[in-house]
């Protein structure tokens, strides 16, 4: 994209990301926590680094060092079935693990986090994580001397980021709630599985067929909403149970 369209993509996607995050927080009666939102944005770059470290051995095995100098026109169709599945799990492991870092570090620092705060902090980490991803995609998509771009593509990209924010918020909230329930390993693994399945299915669809973009993005949106709905219901039921069993909030 040209610089102008890159900035337009970043602005539109950031606004839609904030809107998606606000709606998610509103749906579960939580509030913005700007400290954790900023922390989450930084954690995206930790997550993408872990993602890359896991994926690079297979990338170099398949494409060699030439990949450092030549950008593939369609990286999805250029890789084999098993490689796309591997990359999907690399993304899930790297990115979802990074979302757990902030709360883990807070616990190690000895901060007394009330049980009702875990979920809220996780949601804010997810919003920030998505905003970090938007910045990364915008910078990565900018090409010096590129043509102006297409407004429809910008709109579709913004819608994709709206859906992605909902998904990131849901999985980050699930991981954070795992710290509250002392089930962080199982809920982290569930988040990794959900992330990997979504990425893997989308990659395979793009490899073996060419569905209309609006259909594919609508499907991703519905999956993201379904995952968030599941997480919200899970939090409501289990948090209520914890509150009932523990009248004093430690």
HELIX and SHEET records of a PDB file:
HELIX    1   1 UNK A    3  UNK A   27  1                                  25    
HELIX    2   2 UNK A   34  UNK A   63  1                                  30    
HELIX    3   3 UNK A   65  UNK A   68  5                                   4    
HELIX    4   4 UNK A   81  UNK A  108  1                                  28    
HELIX    5   5 UNK A  115  UNK A  141  1                                  27    
HELIX    6   6 UNK A  151  UNK A  181  1                                  31    
HELIX    7   7 UNK A  184  UNK A  208  1                                  25    
HELIX    8   8 UNK A  213  UNK A  245  1                                  33    
END                                                                             
